[in-house]
């Protein structure tokens, strides 16, 4: 089955810096890659997703890139703000029935 | 996107007892799932709640421990049976709905369960 690895587990940046979180997946059949942000005590919130027919997708300060050949995808946050501090999870699946999540990255943005 | 409500939001239970968690969606959805998030951990799929038939469980999860009902396209329950402290987790229902023409997975508000 699918296995998703996520790095780093913790990331500390200064406000205004960029942050990059990387994930690799094992199943070449996976074609859907969402990213979720989870603030303390709250539900995971979908922030961006990408499908395998696209190599990059951007939404304001966040972007996701996908390299199908290497089986890895990354989340990029530019101009980070303190409110970006949260745990971020990547996930991969061929269908929603088998969405497999990474282990999470705790992002801390210091003012 | 759909509004997904869970009840209770949190509970503290004694070992050996059972707790039923409810998930209500404000629109009909085809796909509904239950996830577990152990303290400080990632999200693990427990099962797919199938409307009108038995749930489909992932490896490591069994119906006797986590019975699931899905009587219609807007409602599901997850029961955590014969609880032990190891069951202390956040339990989340999730649904697939369309946004912008594409299907996406959204999570309910979650149930924080502590077992003493």
Contacts between the chains, C-beta under 8 A, distances in Angstrom:
chain1	res1	chain2	res2	distance
A	34	B	104	7.1
A	34	B	105	6.7
A	36	B	107	7.9
A	42	B	110	7.9
A	43	B	92	6.5
A	43	B	107	4.5
A	43	B	108	6.6
A	43	B	109	5.7
A	43	B	110	5.2
A	44	B	43	6.8
A	44	B	92	7.6
A	44	B	107	5.1
A	45	B	107	7.8
A	46	B	104	5.8
A	46	B	105	7.0
A	46	B	106	6.4
A	49	B	102	7.9
A	49	B	104	6.4
A	51	B	102	7.8
A	89	B	42	6.2
A	89	B	43	6.7
A	96	B	31	5.6
A	96	B	33	7.7
A	96	B	96	4.9
A	96	B	103	6.9
A	96	B	105	5.7
A	97	B	31	7.2
A	97	B	33	7.8
A	97	B	48	5.7
A	97	B	56	7.7
A	98	B	45	7.5
A	99	B	33	8.0
A	99	B	45	6.8
A	99	B	105	6.3
A	100	B	45	7.9
A	101	B	42	4.7
A	101	B	43	4.6
A	101	B	44	7.6
A	102	B	42	6.6
A	103	B	41	7.7
A	103	B	42	5.1
A	104	B	41	7.8
A	104	B	42	5.3
